[in-house]
Amino acid sequence: MKGWVVLVALALAAGSSGTVHADAPAPATPPPATPTPSPKRPLPDYDGRGPALVRPGDVALWVPRVVLAPVYFASEYLVRRPLSAVVPAAESAELPRKIYDFFTFGPEHSLGFAPVGYYDFGFNPTVGVYAFWNDAGFRGDDWHLHVEAWPSDWLAGSLTERIQIDPRHAVQFRVEGTRRPDRVFYGTGPDTPQSNQSRYGEERLDAGAVYEWRFWRASRLQTGAGLRASNLYDGHYGTDPSLATVAATGAFALPTGFGGGYAAEYNRASLVLDTREPWPAVGSGVRAEIQGEHGSDLRQSPASGWIRYGALAGAYLDLNRRGRVLGLSVSTLFADPLGERPIPFTELASLGGDGPMRGYYAGRLVDRSAATAAAHYVWPIAPWLGGTIEAAVGNVFDTHLQGFRTGRLRFSSDIGLSSLGMGDFPIEAIFGLGSETFEQGAKLDSYRLTLSVNHGF
């Protein structure tokens, strides 16, 4: 043991002096140096989509996401996610095909029917049937029958023949009749109060033809002519008073055309210039529309006639090219008499219902002219279902917007779900609100809830 200690001491002494003794052991070989690791290669682009890009629209989406967070959670967790679980199971069971085969007939499913219905809170509901026969007489000759009714004096029906001449040109012939006792009237003018709500009944028969030319993207030109007969009388719904009863209190004067009616010949035209592609394509663009209609009461001609016209301009931005579209629009409507007699009140400019300012009942606001400005937002929930929200300001006014001022505007907002790609009669659920004028305090005094399945009246 002492020998090994002596040898180690001699080796250390030799190393320190720089002299290697002949009898000392050779120094140990140093271990090889550890190689420097090679840099990691970038992750390959397996899906071929390239790096994620942050677009201005992606950043801008955070604003509506924060503001509309309650709406998002409702549509996401009450609608989209349940559908994402139900739809695959339904497709696995071939349920859509079975339902489609049940309601359609023929080798090319050219005939079929479907149940329809409509519920607008504050009005009589309707139920009915929609039937179609495509290529009835020849290729492109499509017929549609639509009937809705309710036991309480509510009956409506239409028969339409549409002939698609080629992909850009079509003609349509339509006969429509409606009888209902529950329409609303509050008086004419921008300041009519909600407390004036009254009911009138209407019997209407309309027959006409329309030519349509689709010439660029979603742009189109339509021209048409027809005959319309209308009978207006006291109506009823629940405990609401009739129009004549409220007029007798001095709340408003009996409107022109009430207690009788009119039979009018009309001619109309509309031009839409839209830079966007037709549905289902989505994207940004602008839209401009002008429309006009000339009518004359055949019972009072030539002393009675009118012209209605209006315009709309809108701009739309697809925030991320996934169908989340923000839109801004302004519109105007005008109605002018062409003879000595005033215009029937059902032919005046009006706001509410399925038109501008959907937070109000149809016919809630009526006068000689109207102006609105609106912001819209649409987002996808499912391949065939979208969410919609709108906020608008506007009102009706006297001749050519006479009496217009910002304090007389009203606020309207609505939110809902709507089916996509069903043309003029989608499946919809809408909840809307409307206010008094800003000068009156802008109190929310109008509420509207609608549920419709292919509703056409």
C-alpha positions as CSV (number, residue, x, y, z in Angstrom):
1,M,0.0,0.0,0.0
2,K,2.8,2.4,0.9
3,G,4.4,1.6,-2.5
4,W,1.4,2.9,-4.4
5,V,1.4,6.1,-2.4
6,V,5.1,6.7,-3.2
7,L,4.5,6.1,-6.9
8,V,1.6,8.6,-6.9
9,A,3.7,11.2,-5.1
10,L,6.6,10.8,-7.6
11,A,4.2,11.1,-10.5
12,L,2.8,14.3,-9.1
13,A,6.2,15.7,-8.5
14,A,7.3,14.8,-12.1
15,G,4.3,16.5,-13.5
16,S,4.9,19.6,-11.6
17,S,8.5,19.8,-12.6
18,G,7.8,19.0,-16.2
19,T,10.2,15.9,-16.1
20,V,9.0,12.5,-16.9
21,H,10.9,9.8,-15.2
22,A,11.6,6.6,-17.1
23,D,10.1,4.5,-14.5
24,A,6.8,6.6,-14.2
25,P,3.6,5.4,-15.9
26,A,2.4,7.2,-19.1
27,P,-0.3,9.8,-18.7
28,A,-3.9,8.7,-19.3
29,T,-5.5,9.4,-22.8
30,P,-8.1,12.3,-22.5
31,P,-11.7,11.3,-23.2
32,P,-13.0,12.2,-26.7
33,A,-14.8,15.6,-26.9
34,T,-18.7,15.5,-26.9
35,P,-20.0,16.4,-30.4
36,T,-22.1,19.5,-30.7
37,P,-25.8,18.5,-31.4
38,S,-27.1,19.4,-34.8
39,P,-29.9,22.0,-35.0
40,K,-33.5,20.7,-35.1
41,R,-35.1,20.8,-38.5
42,P,-38.2,22.8,-38.8
43,L,-41.5,21.0,-38.5
44,P,-42.7,20.0,-42.0
45,D,-45.9,21.5,-43.3
46,Y,-47.8,18.2,-43.3
47,D,-51.2,19.7,-44.2
48,G,-49.9,22.0,-46.9
49,R,-51.7,25.1,-45.7
50,G,-48.6,27.1,-44.9
51,P,-48.0,29.1,-41.7
52,A,-51.0,30.6,-39.9
53,L,-51.4,34.3,-40.9
54,V,-52.8,36.9,-38.6
55,R,-55.1,39.0,-40.8
56,P,-56.6,42.3,-39.8
57,G,-60.0,40.6,-39.8
58,D,-58.8,38.1,-37.2
59,V,-57.8,40.9,-34.9
60,A,-61.0,42.8,-35.6
61,L,-63.0,39.7,-34.7
62,W,-62.1,40.2,-31.0
63,V,-64.3,43.2,-30.7
64,P,-67.6,41.4,-31.7
65,R,-66.4,38.3,-29.8
66,V,-66.2,40.3,-26.5
67,V,-69.4,42.3,-27.1
68,L,-71.4,39.3,-28.3
69,A,-69.9,36.8,-25.8
70,P,-73.4,35.8,-24.4
71,V,-74.7,35.3,-28.0
72,Y,-71.6,33.2,-28.8
73,F,-72.0,30.9,-25.8
74,A,-75.7,30.5,-26.6
75,S,-75.1,29.6,-30.2
76,E,-72.1,27.5,-29.5
77,Y,-73.3,25.4,-26.5
78,L,-77.1,25.4,-27.1
79,V,-77.1,25.0,-30.9
80,R,-73.8,24.1,-32.6
81,R,-72.4,21.6,-30.2
82,P,-75.7,19.7,-29.8
83,L,-76.0,19.6,-33.6
84,S,-72.4,18.4,-33.9
85,A,-73.5,15.4,-31.8
86,V,-76.9,14.8,-33.4
87,V,-76.1,15.3,-37.1
88,P,-73.4,12.5,-37.3
89,A,-75.7,10.1,-35.6
90,A,-78.6,11.1,-37.9
91,E,-76.4,10.6,-41.0
92,S,-75.2,7.3,-39.7
93,A,-78.8,6.2,-39.4
94,E,-79.5,7.7,-42.9
95,L,-82.2,9.8,-41.3
96,P,-81.8,12.8,-43.7
97,R,-82.2,10.5,-46.7
98,K,-85.2,8.8,-45.2
99,I,-86.9,12.1,-44.5
100,Y,-86.1,13.4,-48.0
101,D,-87.5,10.2,-49.6
102,F,-90.7,10.5,-47.4
103,F,-91.5,14.1,-48.5
104,T,-90.4,13.8,-52.2
105,F,-91.5,11.6,-55.1
106,G,-90.5,10.6,-58.6
107,P,-87.2,9.2,-60.0
108,E,-85.5,12.6,-59.7
109,H,-87.5,13.7,-56.6
110,S,-89.2,16.3,-58.7
111,L,-92.4,16.3,-56.6
112,G,-92.7,16.8,-52.9
113,F,-94.4,18.5,-50.0
114,A,-93.4,19.8,-46.5
115,P,-95.2,21.2,-43.5
116,V,-95.0,24.9,-42.9
117,G,-96.0,27.3,-40.2
118,Y,-95.5,30.7,-38.7
119,Y,-95.8,32.2,-35.2
120,D,-95.4,35.9,-34.6
121,F,-96.0,36.7,-30.9
122,G,-99.1,39.0,-30.8
123,F,-100.7,37.6,-33.9
124,N,-102.6,34.5,-34.9
125,P,-100.3,31.6,-35.8
126,T,-100.7,29.6,-39.0
127,V,-100.0,26.1,-40.1
128,G,-100.1,24.7,-43.6
129,V,-98.4,22.8,-46.4
130,Y,-95.9,23.7,-49.1
131,A,-95.9,21.5,-52.3
132,F,-93.7,21.6,-55.4
133,W,-93.5,20.0,-58.8
134,N,-90.2,20.7,-60.6
135,D,-90.0,20.3,-64.4
136,A,-93.8,19.9,-64.5
137,G,-94.4,20.6,-68.2
138,F,-90.9,20.7,-69.4
139,R,-87.3,21.2,-68.1
140,G,-87.1,24.3,-66.0
141,D,-90.9,24.6,-65.5
142,D,-91.4,24.6,-61.7
143,W,-94.7,24.9,-59.8
144,H,-95.2,25.8,-56.2
145,L,-98.3,25.6,-54.0
146,H,-98.3,27.3,-50.6
147,V,-101.3,27.2,-48.2
148,E,-101.5,28.4,-44.6
149,A,-104.5,28.8,-42.3
150,W,-105.8,29.2,-38.7
151,P,-109.4,28.7,-37.5
152,S,-109.8,32.3,-36.5
153,D,-110.5,33.8,-39.9
154,W,-106.9,33.3,-41.1
155,L,-106.4,31.9,-44.6
156,A,-103.7,32.5,-47.1
157,G,-102.5,30.7,-50.3
158,S,-100.4,31.1,-53.4
159,L,-99.7,29.3,-56.6
160,T,-96.5,30.1,-58.5
161,E,-95.1,29.0,-61.8
162,R,-91.5,29.8,-62.4
163,I,-89.9,29.1,-65.8
164,Q,-86.1,29.1,-65.9
165,I,-85.3,30.0,-69.5
166,D,-81.6,29.7,-69.0
167,P,-79.2,30.2,-66.0
168,R,-79.6,34.0,-66.3
169,H,-83.2,34.5,-67.4
170,A,-86.5,33.5,-65.8
171,V,-90.2,34.5,-65.7
172,Q,-92.6,33.9,-62.9
173,F,-96.4,33.9,-62.7
174,R,-98.1,34.1,-59.3
175,V,-101.6,34.3,-57.8
176,E,-101.8,35.0,-54.1
177,G,-104.7,35.5,-51.7
178,T,-104.8,36.4,-48.0
179,R,-107.6,36.9,-45.5
180,R,-106.6,37.8,-41.9
181,P,-108.2,39.9,-39.1
182,D,-105.2,40.7,-36.9
183,R,-103.1,43.3,-38.6
184,V,-102.0,46.3,-36.5
185,F,-102.3,50.1,-37.0
186,Y,-101.1,52.8,-34.7
187,G,-101.7,55.9,-36.8
188,T,-99.4,57.6,-39.3
189,G,-96.2,59.6,-38.6
190,P,-93.0,59.2,-36.6
191,D,-94.4,59.8,-33.1
192,T,-97.2,57.3,-32.9
193,P,-97.3,55.7,-29.4
194,Q,-97.4,52.0,-28.7
195,S,-100.6,52.6,-26.7
196,N,-102.4,53.3,-30.0
197,Q,-102.3,49.7,-31.0
198,S,-105.4,48.7,-32.9
199,R,-106.5,45.9,-35.2
200,Y,-107.9,45.8,-38.7
201,G,-108.7,43.0,-41.1
202,E,-107.6,42.7,-44.7
203,E,-108.7,40.6,-47.7
204,R,-106.2,40.8,-50.5
205,L,-105.9,39.2,-53.9
206,D,-102.8,39.7,-56.0
207,A,-102.0,38.3,-59.4
208,G,-98.9,39.3,-61.4
209,A,-95.9,38.3,-63.6
210,V,-92.2,39.0,-63.1
211,Y,-89.2,38.8,-65.5
212,E,-85.8,38.4,-63.9
213,W,-82.3,38.8,-65.5
214,R,-79.2,37.8,-63.5
215,F,-76.4,39.4,-65.3
216,W,-73.3,39.7,-63.1
217,R,-72.4,37.9,-59.9
218,A,-75.3,38.6,-57.5
219,S,-76.7,41.5,-59.6
220,R,-80.1,41.3,-61.2
221,L,-82.9,43.2,-62.9
222,Q,-86.6,42.5,-62.3
223,T,-89.6,44.0,-63.9
224,G,-93.3,43.1,-63.3
225,A,-96.9,44.0,-63.6
226,G,-100.1,42.9,-61.9
227,L,-103.5,43.5,-60.4
228,R,-104.1,43.9,-56.6
229,A,-107.5,44.1,-54.9
230,S,-107.8,44.9,-51.2
231,N,-110.7,45.2,-48.7
232,L,-109.9,46.8,-45.3
233,Y,-112.2,46.5,-42.3
234,D,-112.3,46.4,-38.5
235,G,-110.3,43.5,-37.1
236,H,-109.7,41.7,-33.8
237,Y,-107.1,39.9,-31.8
238,G,-107.3,39.1,-28.0
239,T,-108.3,42.2,-26.1
240,D,-107.0,44.8,-28.6
241,P,-109.6,47.3,-29.8
242,S,-110.5,47.6,-33.4
243,L,-109.1,50.4,-35.6
244,A,-112.4,52.2,-35.7
245,T,-112.8,52.1,-31.9
246,V,-109.4,53.7,-31.3
247,A,-110.0,56.3,-34.1
248,A,-113.3,57.3,-32.3
249,T,-111.2,58.3,-29.2
250,G,-109.3,60.8,-31.3
251,A,-106.0,59.0,-31.1
252,F,-105.8,59.2,-34.9
253,A,-108.0,59.8,-37.9
254,L,-109.4,57.0,-40.0
255,P,-106.8,56.2,-42.6
256,T,-107.4,56.4,-46.3
257,G,-108.8,53.2,-47.8
258,F,-110.2,51.9,-44.5
259,G,-113.8,50.8,-44.5
260,G,-113.7,50.0,-48.2
261,G,-110.7,49.2,-50.2
262,Y,-109.3,49.6,-53.7
263,A,-108.4,47.7,-56.8
264,A,-105.1,48.7,-58.3
265,E,-103.1,48.0,-61.4
266,Y,-99.4,48.2,-60.7
267,N,-96.1,48.1,-62.6
268,R,-92.8,47.7,-60.8
269,A,-89.1,47.4,-61.4
270,S,-86.0,46.9,-59.3
271,L,-82.2,46.9,-60.1
272,V,-79.6,45.3,-57.8
273,L,-75.9,45.8,-58.4
274,D,-73.9,43.4,-56.1
275,T,-70.2,42.8,-56.4
276,R,-70.4,39.6,-54.3
277,E,-70.8,36.1,-55.7
278,P,-74.2,34.4,-55.2
279,W,-74.7,32.1,-52.2
280,P,-73.0,29.8,-51.1
281,A,-70.0,31.9,-51.9
282,V,-69.1,34.4,-49.2
283,G,-67.0,37.4,-49.2
284,S,-66.7,41.2,-49.0
285,G,-68.4,43.5,-51.4
286,V,-70.9,46.3,-52.0
287,R,-74.6,46.3,-52.9
288,A,-76.8,49.1,-54.4
289,E,-80.5,48.7,-55.1
290,I,-83.1,51.0,-56.5
291,Q,-86.8,50.1,-56.9
292,G,-90.0,51.7,-58.0
293,E,-93.7,50.9,-58.4
294,H,-96.5,52.7,-60.0
295,G,-100.1,52.0,-59.0
296,S,-103.5,53.4,-59.8
297,D,-106.8,52.6,-58.2
298,L,-109.1,51.4,-61.0
299,R,-112.2,52.3,-59.0
300,Q,-111.2,56.0,-58.7
301,S,-109.1,56.4,-61.9
302,P,-107.8,58.8,-63.0
303,A,-108.0,60.8,-59.8
304,S,-106.2,58.2,-57.7
305,G,-102.7,56.9,-58.3
306,W,-99.4,56.7,-56.6
307,I,-95.7,55.9,-57.0
308,R,-93.5,54.2,-54.5
309,Y,-89.7,54.2,-54.8
310,G,-86.6,53.7,-52.7
311,A,-82.9,52.9,-52.7
312,L,-80.5,51.0,-50.6
313,A,-76.7,51.1,-50.3
314,G,-74.6,48.6,-48.3
315,A,-71.0,47.5,-47.8
316,Y,-70.1,44.1,-46.4
317,L,-66.8,42.8,-45.0
318,D,-66.0,39.1,-44.5
319,L,-63.8,39.3,-41.5
320,N,-61.9,36.0,-42.0
321,R,-63.3,34.4,-45.2
322,R,-65.3,31.9,-43.2
323,G,-68.7,33.5,-43.4
324,R,-68.4,36.0,-40.5
325,V,-69.7,39.0,-42.4
326,L,-70.2,42.5,-41.0
327,G,-72.4,44.8,-43.0
328,L,-73.5,48.5,-42.9
329,S,-76.4,49.8,-44.9
330,V,-78.6,52.8,-45.4
331,S,-82.1,52.8,-47.1
332,T,-84.9,55.2,-48.0
333,L,-88.5,54.7,-49.1
334,F,-91.0,57.2,-50.5
335,A,-94.7,57.2,-51.5
336,D,-96.2,60.0,-53.5
337,P,-99.7,60.5,-54.8
338,L,-100.2,61.0,-58.6
339,G,-103.8,62.2,-58.4
340,E,-106.1,64.3,-56.2
341,R,-106.9,61.5,-53.7
342,P,-104.4,60.5,-51.0
343,I,-102.7,57.1,-51.0
344,P,-104.3,54.1,-49.3
345,F,-102.5,53.6,-46.0
346,T,-101.5,50.0,-46.9
347,E,-99.5,51.4,-49.9
348,L,-97.5,54.0,-47.8
349,A,-93.9,53.6,-46.8
350,S,-93.7,51.3,-43.8
351,L,-91.1,49.8,-41.5
352,G,-91.1,46.6,-39.4
353,G,-91.9,43.0,-40.0
354,D,-89.6,41.3,-42.5
355,G,-88.4,44.6,-43.9
356,P,-86.1,47.2,-42.3
357,M,-86.4,47.7,-38.5
358,R,-87.4,44.1,-37.7
359,G,-87.7,44.8,-34.0
360,Y,-91.2,46.1,-34.8
361,Y,-94.4,44.4,-36.0
362,A,-95.2,44.7,-39.7
363,G,-96.9,48.0,-40.2
364,R,-95.9,49.5,-36.9
365,L,-94.5,52.6,-38.6
366,V,-96.3,54.1,-41.6
367,D,-96.1,57.5,-43.4
368,R,-95.1,59.1,-46.7
369,S,-91.4,58.4,-46.4
370,A,-88.8,56.4,-44.4
371,A,-85.1,56.3,-43.7
372,T,-83.0,53.7,-41.9
373,A,-79.3,53.0,-41.2
374,A,-78.3,49.5,-39.9
375,A,-75.3,47.4,-38.9
376,H,-75.6,43.7,-39.5
377,Y,-73.5,40.7,-38.4
378,V,-73.8,37.2,-39.7
379,W,-71.9,34.1,-38.5
380,P,-72.0,30.4,-39.4
381,I,-73.3,27.9,-36.8
382,A,-73.7,24.8,-39.0
383,P,-73.3,24.1,-42.7
384,W,-77.0,25.1,-43.3
385,L,-77.6,27.4,-40.3
386,G,-76.4,30.9,-39.4
387,G,-76.8,33.4,-36.7
388,T,-77.9,37.0,-37.4
389,I,-77.8,40.2,-35.4
390,E,-78.8,43.7,-36.4
391,A,-78.9,47.1,-34.9
392,A,-80.7,49.9,-36.7
393,V,-81.9,53.5,-36.3
394,G,-84.7,55.0,-38.5
395,N,-88.3,56.1,-38.7
396,V,-91.0,57.2,-41.0
397,F,-91.6,60.9,-41.9
398,D,-93.9,63.1,-43.9
399,T,-93.4,63.9,-47.7
400,H,-89.8,63.4,-48.8
401,L,-88.5,63.1,-45.2
402,Q,-90.0,66.4,-44.2
403,G,-89.6,66.8,-40.4
404,F,-86.6,64.6,-40.3
405,R,-84.2,65.1,-37.3
406,T,-82.0,62.8,-35.3
407,G,-84.2,63.2,-32.2
408,R,-87.1,61.6,-34.0
409,L,-85.3,58.4,-34.9
410,R,-86.0,55.1,-33.2
411,F,-83.8,52.2,-32.3
412,S,-84.5,48.6,-33.4
413,S,-82.5,45.5,-32.8
414,D,-83.0,41.8,-33.5
415,I,-81.1,38.6,-33.1
416,G,-81.9,35.2,-34.5
417,L,-81.2,32.0,-36.3
418,S,-81.8,31.5,-40.0
419,S,-81.4,28.6,-42.5
420,L,-79.0,29.3,-45.4
421,G,-79.8,28.8,-49.1
422,M,-83.6,28.7,-48.9
423,G,-84.3,31.8,-50.9
424,D,-87.0,34.1,-49.9
425,F,-88.6,31.8,-47.3
426,P,-86.0,30.5,-44.8
427,I,-86.6,28.8,-41.6
428,E,-86.1,31.5,-38.9
429,A,-86.3,32.3,-35.2
430,I,-86.1,36.0,-34.4
431,F,-86.3,38.0,-31.2
432,G,-86.5,41.8,-31.7
433,L,-86.8,45.0,-29.8
434,G,-88.0,48.5,-30.8
435,S,-88.0,51.8,-28.9
436,E,-89.8,55.1,-28.8
437,T,-88.1,58.1,-30.5
438,F,-85.0,59.5,-28.9
439,E,-86.9,62.7,-28.1
440,Q,-89.5,60.6,-26.2
441,G,-86.8,58.9,-24.1
442,A,-85.9,55.9,-26.4
443,K,-87.7,53.5,-24.0
444,L,-88.0,50.0,-25.3
445,D,-91.7,49.5,-25.8
446,S,-91.9,47.0,-28.7
447,Y,-91.1,43.3,-28.5
448,R,-91.2,40.8,-31.3
449,L,-90.7,37.0,-31.3
450,T,-91.2,35.0,-34.5
451,L,-90.8,31.3,-35.4
452,S,-91.3,30.4,-39.1
453,V,-90.9,27.4,-41.3
454,N,-90.9,28.4,-45.0
455,H,-93.4,31.2,-44.2
456,G,-94.5,33.1,-47.3
457,F,-97.2,35.6,-46.2
